[in-house]
Structures are given as structure tokens and as C-alpha cells.
């Protein structure tokens, strides 16, 4: 119940201030203009919604001092690096939403932000093998480049997923809740507090972001959320390397990870710039194949929930054979999603 209070407060804050951010975005002309590639069509929708998520998260976390003081002091060192780095990511997102930032500028700022949290001890030290209990490999000098790669990859994976109304916010909420329940099982109270607060903020924002969206989170929100999820998963692995380090990144975050890898592969095959946007993401294909905007989002929510359940089961079991079966099941889910064609399904039903 203590952590549920954090969820409720962050939800209320995000729900309350998002309309104010929308008015601000209209005043500064931070709007998403019509483009043929964009699914929302000719609607003028404001950006900068990520500001509401950012403030909902950081205004709520300090209240943990009154809810669970030992946990508050446990997570305080984490935020010595996380707060300045996430402010940097937020400012990058605001600039990108208003003026537009090129890939070089984005990566430069993201690397600096990653180095800030690394300096404060948020880094990947071990690569673990989930199929052999307790087996882990110290990556030594590779720790810093691997951590930078992971943070940048997840930050941009959530950004790329933000292609339909409510998709990135909803999937991110599911990932954060998955982290919370796994941390709850493992009694990792710091990660419980951080993940449930982030979930409350994104769900509170989702009220205005679900189709038809009144406001987009923009790069301001997608990069902030992606950055936070990447850092949370790293910090969680310090408590339970074998479980969290593999489950959260590879399974719970499976949808944005696979979509990003497919996008990079697709663009390389076509000889295109890997940073150039296209309309061949999983969510675009679902709509092309007959699903409505809302149904495509709800379908991908269900996939994320399924992956979250697999991740949780994977966290609590000890049998390597069952773990292997679940991992294969996860891959099968992605194959089904990638090849899903509603038109064919309708004809055969």
C-alpha cells in the first residue's frame, strides 16, 4: 500500500498538469504538423507532453521520505546521477520537439548523460547466463562502453516506438509495472519505488495521449522514459544480476527492442540512413493489414503484457529447462506479431 500511494500521487500530478503543458505547447507552437507518413493525419496535436511525466515523477519521489524513510535514503545516491542526467535528456527532448535535433546532437547529449550516471555507479558490470544459476562474467574494461550502448539503445527504442497515440506511454507503463512486480518478488524496495512512480506518471499522462490524442509526449517524453527504464534496469541488476539483468532488458522490453533491431536491419538492407524515419514499424504494419488505430495499440499492449508475464515467471522459476521453453516462447510471440495479418485471420474465422 505504501508504494501504491506513490503510484496514485504521480498519476494525479501527471493527470493534473498535462492540460497545462498542452496550453503551453500551443503558445510556443510546439505542435506536430501534418505529414503523409504520420498516422494521426491532419489533426494538430501538441508535443512536449513528456514535461508532465518528468515533473510527475520527480515531484512524487521526494514524498517517499514520509512513506518509507529507509528506502528514501537507499535511492538517494541513485538520484545524484539520475537527476542531472535526466534533466539533460529532458532539455534535449524539448529542443528536438521545438527546433529539431540531428542524430549527431542527440547521440552526443545521450552519451554525456550516460557518462553522468556511470560516474555515479549506474553501470553494467556483469553479463549473466539465465540458463545456469549464478553464472556471471565480469566484463571489466568493457563495462563503460556496454553501459553507454545499452542506455542509448533503450532510450531510442522507446522513441522509435512512439508512432501511435498512446503506444509508447502504454507499453512503457507495462514495462515499469513488470519491473515493479519482479522487484516486489525480490524485495528490491528501491526499484519498486522508482518503477511504480514512473508507471503512475505515464498512465496519468496516457489519459490525454490515447487515441485520439490531445497531446504527444514527443521526444521530450519518449527519450526521458527510455533513459529512465534503461537506468532502472541496470540498477536493478546490481541486486539480482542473474534474474533482472536478462529478464527486464530482453523480455519485458522485448517489443521496443525487437522493433528497433528490425528497423535498423530493414534500413541497412534498403541502403537507407538508419536514423531516417519510415512507416514500416510493427505498429504501421498492423494498421496497413486492417487493424484500426485503437485496436493496433491494444493488440500491442496485450503482447507487452504477455511478455511481462513471461518475464515475471522467468524471474521466479529455478528450472533451466522451463527457462529455455519460456525464452523460445518469447521469440515465438515476436514471430506471430511480425507475421500477424488481421485480413487473413478474419477470412479464416
C-alpha positions as CSV (number, residue, x, y, z in Angstrom):
1,X,0.0,0.0,0.0
2,X,2.9,2.4,0.7
3,X,4.1,2.1,-2.9
4,X,0.5,2.3,-4.2
5,X,0.4,5.8,-2.7
6,X,3.4,6.7,-4.9
7,X,1.5,5.4,-7.9
8,X,-1.6,7.4,-7.1
9,X,0.2,10.7,-6.4
10,X,2.3,10.5,-9.6
11,X,-0.8,9.6,-11.5
12,X,-2.7,12.6,-10.1
13,X,0.2,15.0,-10.8
14,X,0.6,13.9,-14.4
15,X,-3.2,13.9,-14.9
16,X,-3.4,17.4,-13.5
17,X,-0.5,19.2,-15.2
18,X,-0.8,17.6,-18.7
19,X,-3.5,20.1,-19.7
20,X,-1.3,23.0,-18.6
21,X,1.6,21.6,-20.6
22,X,-0.7,21.3,-23.6
23,X,-1.7,25.0,-23.3
24,X,2.0,26.0,-23.0
25,X,2.8,23.9,-26.1
26,X,0.1,25.7,-28.1
27,X,1.5,29.1,-27.0
28,X,5.1,28.2,-28.1
29,X,3.8,26.5,-31.3
30,X,5.2,23.1,-30.2
31,X,2.8,21.1,-32.4
32,X,3.0,18.1,-34.6
33,X,2.4,19.3,-38.1
34,X,0.7,17.1,-40.8
35,X,3.0,14.7,-42.7
36,X,2.0,11.9,-45.1
37,X,4.0,9.4,-43.0
38,X,2.2,10.3,-39.8
39,X,-0.9,8.3,-38.8
40,X,-2.8,11.0,-36.9
41,X,-3.5,12.7,-40.3
42,X,-4.4,16.4,-40.4
43,X,-5.0,16.8,-36.7
44,X,-2.9,19.4,-35.0
45,X,-1.6,17.8,-31.8
46,X,0.7,19.4,-29.3
47,X,4.1,18.0,-28.2
48,X,6.1,18.4,-25.0
49,X,3.9,16.0,-23.0
50,X,7.0,14.5,-21.6
51,X,7.4,17.5,-19.4
52,X,4.3,16.4,-17.4
53,X,5.7,12.9,-17.0
54,X,9.1,14.3,-15.8
55,X,7.6,16.6,-13.2
56,X,5.1,14.0,-12.0
57,X,7.9,11.6,-11.4
58,X,10.3,14.0,-9.7
59,X,7.7,15.7,-7.6
60,X,6.4,12.4,-6.3
61,X,9.7,10.6,-5.4
62,X,10.7,13.0,-2.6
63,X,7.4,12.0,-0.8
64,X,9.0,8.6,-0.2
65,X,10.7,10.3,2.7
66,X,7.4,10.4,4.6
67,X,6.3,6.9,3.3
68,X,9.4,4.8,3.8
69,X,12.4,6.7,5.1
70,X,15.0,3.9,4.8
71,X,14.1,3.3,1.2
72,X,14.3,7.0,0.5
73,X,17.9,7.2,1.8
74,X,18.6,4.0,-0.2
75,X,17.7,5.5,-3.5
76,X,19.0,9.0,-2.8
77,X,22.6,8.1,-4.1
78,X,21.0,6.8,-7.3
79,X,19.4,10.2,-8.0
80,X,22.7,12.1,-7.6
81,X,23.5,10.9,-11.1
82,X,20.0,10.2,-12.4
83,X,18.5,13.7,-11.8
84,X,21.1,15.8,-13.6
85,X,21.4,13.2,-16.4
86,X,17.6,13.1,-16.9
87,X,17.4,16.9,-16.9
88,X,19.9,16.9,-19.8
89,X,17.8,14.3,-21.6
90,X,14.6,16.4,-21.0
91,X,16.3,19.6,-22.4
92,X,17.4,17.6,-25.4
93,X,13.9,16.4,-26.0
94,X,12.4,19.9,-25.6
95,X,14.8,21.3,-28.1
96,X,14.1,18.4,-30.5
97,X,10.4,18.9,-30.2
98,X,10.6,22.6,-30.9
99,X,13.5,23.1,-33.3
100,X,14.6,19.6,-34.3
101,X,17.9,18.0,-33.4
102,X,20.1,15.9,-35.8
103,X,21.3,12.4,-34.9
104,X,24.8,13.7,-34.0
105,X,23.5,16.2,-31.4
106,X,21.2,13.5,-29.9
107,X,23.9,10.9,-29.6
108,X,26.3,13.5,-28.1
109,X,23.9,14.5,-25.4
110,X,22.8,10.9,-24.7
111,X,26.4,9.8,-24.3
112,X,27.1,12.7,-21.9
113,X,24.0,11.7,-19.9
114,X,25.1,8.1,-19.8
115,X,28.6,9.1,-18.6
116,X,27.0,11.1,-15.7
117,X,25.1,8.1,-14.4
118,X,28.1,5.8,-14.9
119,X,30.2,8.2,-12.8
120,X,27.6,7.7,-10.0
121,X,27.9,3.9,-10.2
122,X,25.0,3.0,-12.5
123,X,26.7,0.7,-14.9
124,X,26.7,-2.9,-16.2
125,X,29.5,-4.9,-14.6
126,X,28.3,-8.4,-15.2
127,X,26.9,-10.3,-18.1
128,X,24.8,-13.2,-16.7
129,X,23.6,-16.5,-18.1
130,X,20.0,-17.1,-17.1
131,X,20.1,-20.8,-18.0
132,X,22.9,-21.6,-15.5
133,X,22.0,-20.3,-12.0
134,X,24.6,-17.9,-10.6
135,X,26.9,-18.0,-13.6
136,X,28.1,-14.5,-14.4
137,X,31.0,-12.9,-16.3
138,X,32.8,-9.8,-15.2
139,X,33.2,-7.6,-18.4
140,X,35.9,-5.5,-16.8
141,X,37.0,-2.6,-19.2
142,X,34.0,-3.2,-21.4
143,X,31.7,-2.0,-18.6
144,X,31.6,1.6,-19.7
145,X,31.0,1.1,-23.5
146,X,28.4,-1.6,-22.9
147,X,26.5,0.6,-20.4
148,X,26.6,3.6,-22.9
149,X,25.3,1.3,-25.7
150,X,22.5,-0.1,-23.5
151,X,21.3,3.3,-22.3
152,X,21.4,4.9,-25.8
153,X,19.7,1.8,-27.4
154,X,16.8,1.7,-24.9
155,X,16.4,5.5,-25.0
156,X,16.0,5.4,-28.7
157,X,14.0,2.2,-28.8
158,X,11.2,3.8,-26.8
159,X,11.5,6.9,-29.0
160,X,11.0,4.8,-32.2
161,X,8.0,3.0,-30.6
162,X,6.2,6.3,-30.2
163,X,4.3,6.1,-33.5
164,X,0.7,5.6,-32.5
165,X,-1.5,7.5,-30.0
166,X,-0.8,6.0,-26.6
167,X,1.5,3.3,-27.7
168,X,4.8,4.3,-26.2
169,X,3.2,5.6,-22.9
170,X,1.2,2.4,-22.5
171,X,4.0,-0.1,-23.3
172,X,6.4,1.9,-21.1
173,X,3.8,1.7,-18.3
174,X,3.6,-2.1,-18.7
175,X,7.4,-2.4,-18.7
176,X,7.6,-0.3,-15.5
177,X,4.9,-2.4,-13.8
178,X,6.7,-5.5,-14.8
179,X,9.8,-4.2,-13.1
180,X,7.8,-3.3,-10.0
181,X,6.3,-6.8,-9.6
182,X,9.7,-8.5,-10.2
183,X,11.3,-6.2,-7.7
184,X,8.4,-6.9,-5.3
185,X,9.1,-10.6,-5.5
186,X,12.8,-10.0,-4.8
187,X,12.1,-7.4,-2.1
188,X,14.1,-4.8,-4.1
189,X,12.4,-1.8,-2.5
190,X,14.3,1.0,-4.2
191,X,13.4,-0.3,-7.7
192,X,9.8,-0.9,-6.5
193,X,9.5,2.8,-5.6
194,X,11.1,4.1,-8.8
195,X,9.3,1.9,-11.2
196,X,5.8,2.3,-9.6
197,X,6.2,6.1,-9.6
198,X,7.2,6.1,-13.3
199,X,4.2,3.9,-14.1
200,X,1.9,6.2,-12.3
201,X,3.3,9.2,-14.2
202,X,3.0,7.6,-17.6
203,X,-0.6,6.2,-17.0
204,X,-1.7,9.6,-15.8
205,X,-0.4,11.2,-19.0
206,X,-2.0,8.4,-21.1
207,X,-5.5,9.8,-20.3
208,X,-4.7,12.6,-22.8
209,X,-2.4,10.6,-25.1
210,X,-4.7,7.7,-26.0
211,X,-6.4,7.8,-29.4
212,X,-7.5,10.4,-30.4
213,X,-4.5,12.0,-28.7
214,X,-4.8,15.6,-27.4
215,X,-1.0,15.8,-26.8
216,X,2.0,13.7,-27.7
217,X,4.8,13.0,-25.2
218,X,7.2,13.9,-28.1
219,X,11.0,13.2,-27.9
220,X,10.8,15.1,-24.5
221,X,8.8,12.2,-23.1
222,X,10.0,9.1,-25.1
223,X,13.7,9.8,-24.5
224,X,13.2,10.6,-20.8
225,X,11.1,7.4,-20.3
226,X,13.6,5.3,-22.3
227,X,16.5,6.7,-20.4
228,X,14.8,6.0,-17.1
229,X,13.9,2.5,-18.0
230,X,17.5,1.8,-19.2
231,X,19.0,3.1,-15.9
232,X,16.4,1.4,-13.7
233,X,17.1,-2.0,-15.3
234,X,20.9,-1.5,-14.8
235,X,20.5,-0.5,-11.2
236,X,18.1,-3.4,-10.6
237,X,20.7,-5.9,-11.8
238,X,23.0,-4.9,-9.0
239,X,20.6,-6.6,-6.6
240,X,20.0,-9.7,-8.6
241,X,22.3,-10.0,-11.6
242,X,21.1,-13.3,-13.0
243,X,17.4,-12.5,-12.9
244,X,16.9,-8.8,-13.6
245,X,19.8,-8.2,-16.0
246,X,18.4,-10.6,-18.6
247,X,14.7,-10.6,-17.9
248,X,13.9,-6.9,-17.9
249,X,16.1,-5.9,-20.9
250,X,15.4,-8.9,-23.1
251,X,11.9,-9.9,-22.4
252,X,9.9,-7.1,-20.6
253,X,11.4,-4.6,-23.0
254,X,11.1,-7.0,-25.9
255,X,8.6,-5.1,-28.1
256,X,10.7,-1.9,-28.4
257,X,13.9,-3.8,-28.6
258,X,12.8,-6.1,-31.5
259,X,11.1,-3.3,-33.3
260,X,14.3,-1.2,-33.2
261,X,16.5,-4.1,-34.3
262,X,14.1,-4.8,-37.2
263,X,14.1,-1.1,-38.2
264,X,17.9,-1.0,-38.3
265,X,18.1,-4.2,-40.3
266,X,15.4,-3.0,-42.7
267,X,17.1,0.3,-43.4
268,X,20.5,-1.2,-43.9
269,X,19.1,-3.7,-46.4
270,X,17.5,-0.8,-48.3
271,X,20.6,1.2,-48.2
272,X,18.9,4.0,-46.2
273,X,20.2,6.0,-43.3
274,X,19.4,4.0,-40.2
275,X,18.3,7.2,-38.5
276,X,15.8,8.2,-41.3
277,X,12.2,7.6,-40.2
278,X,9.9,5.2,-42.1
279,X,6.5,3.7,-41.9
280,X,7.4,0.0,-41.7
281,X,7.4,-0.4,-37.9
282,X,5.3,-3.2,-36.4
283,X,2.5,-0.7,-35.5
284,X,2.4,0.7,-39.0
285,X,2.1,-2.8,-40.5
286,X,-0.8,-3.7,-38.2
287,X,-2.7,-0.7,-39.4
288,X,-1.8,-1.5,-43.1
289,X,-3.1,-5.0,-42.6
290,X,-6.5,-3.9,-41.4
291,X,-6.5,-3.0,-37.7
292,X,-7.9,0.3,-36.5
293,X,-5.6,2.7,-34.7
294,X,-7.0,1.8,-31.3
295,X,-7.1,-1.9,-31.9
296,X,-3.5,-1.9,-33.1
297,X,-2.4,-0.2,-29.9
298,X,-4.5,-2.6,-27.7
299,X,-3.1,-5.6,-29.6
300,X,0.5,-4.4,-28.9
301,X,-0.5,-3.7,-25.2
302,X,-1.6,-7.4,-25.0
303,X,1.8,-8.5,-26.4
304,X,3.6,-6.4,-23.9
305,X,1.5,-7.8,-21.0
306,X,2.3,-11.3,-22.3
307,X,6.0,-10.6,-22.3
308,X,5.7,-9.1,-18.9
309,X,4.1,-12.2,-17.6
310,X,6.8,-14.4,-19.2
311,X,9.5,-12.1,-17.6
312,X,7.9,-12.5,-14.2
313,X,7.7,-16.3,-14.5
314,X,11.2,-16.4,-15.8
315,X,12.3,-14.4,-12.7
316,X,10.8,-16.8,-10.1
317,X,11.5,-20.2,-11.6
318,X,14.8,-22.1,-11.0
319,X,14.4,-24.8,-13.6
320,X,16.8,-24.2,-16.6
321,X,14.6,-26.4,-18.9
322,X,11.5,-24.3,-18.2
323,X,13.5,-21.1,-18.6
324,X,14.6,-22.3,-22.0
325,X,11.0,-23.1,-23.0
326,X,9.9,-19.6,-21.9
327,X,12.7,-18.0,-23.8
328,X,11.7,-19.8,-27.0
329,X,8.0,-18.8,-26.3
330,X,9.1,-15.2,-26.2
331,X,10.8,-15.5,-29.6
332,X,7.6,-17.2,-31.0
333,X,5.5,-14.3,-29.8
334,X,7.5,-11.9,-31.8
335,X,7.3,-14.1,-34.9
336,X,3.5,-14.1,-34.5
337,X,3.4,-10.3,-34.1
338,X,5.6,-9.7,-37.1
339,X,3.5,-12.0,-39.3
340,X,0.1,-11.2,-38.0
341,X,-2.4,-10.3,-40.7
342,X,-5.9,-9.4,-39.5
343,X,-7.3,-9.7,-43.0
344,X,-6.3,-13.4,-43.2
345,X,-7.5,-14.0,-39.7
346,X,-10.9,-12.6,-40.5
347,X,-11.3,-14.7,-43.6
348,X,-10.4,-17.9,-41.7
349,X,-12.6,-17.3,-38.7
